[in-house]
Amino acid sequence: EMQENVKKCKNFLATLIKLASHNSPSPETSRNVKALVQDLLASEFFDAKIEPEEFTNRLQSELKSSPQPYLVPFLKVCVLF
């Protein structure tokens, strides 16, 4: 089950970066989304740079998107917080 969660997380984050790269109004948005993903992944291996709640809030702000109530629990499972 853990491998399946890792696979889902990898696919989600890769898709998120791809969508931000292709659909964002500015290159800055794309860079910021990539940096958020890197911070989230780095927090799995090092002292937490960013928690799932903060990641989700900053992502919503960056993408000007609506809240996604299932994202934080999903990230907590797949990024092992």
WOUR-V820535 format. One record per residue. N is the residue number from 0. PHI is phi in whole degrees, 0 to 359 (* if undefined). PSI is psi in whole degrees, 0 to 359 (none if undefined). Layout:
BEGIN
n->(N N)
phi->(PHI PHI)
psi->(PSI PSI)
END
This chain:
BEGIN
n->(0 1 2 3 4 5 6 7 8 9 10 11 12 13 14 15 16 17 18 19 20 21 22 23 24 25 26 27 28 29 30 31 32 33 34 35 36 37 38 39 40 41 42 43 44 45 46 47 48 49 50 51 52 53 54 55 56 57 58 59 60 61 62 63 64 65 66 67 68 69 70 71 72 73 74 75 76 77 78 79 80)
phi->(* 297 298 295 295 297 297 298 295 301 296 299 293 295 294 301 296 298 295 295 290 267 249 280 288 216 297 297 299 300 298 293 294 300 295 298 297 297 296 297 291 296 291 288 255 234 301 307 274 208 272 305 296 294 304 297 297 292 296 303 296 296 267 53 250 279 300 241 298 266 290 299 301 299 295 297 285 274 257 61 270)
psi->(323 319 322 319 319 318 316 317 315 314 317 310 322 318 320 314 317 314 319 325 322 333 358 149 342 153 332 320 315 314 319 321 316 318 321 315 317 318 319 314 323 328 342 328 340 184 135 120 327 133 159 323 314 318 311 316 314 324 314 315 315 317 356 49 167 160 143 95 339 356 314 310 321 313 322 326 313 339 5 53 none)
END
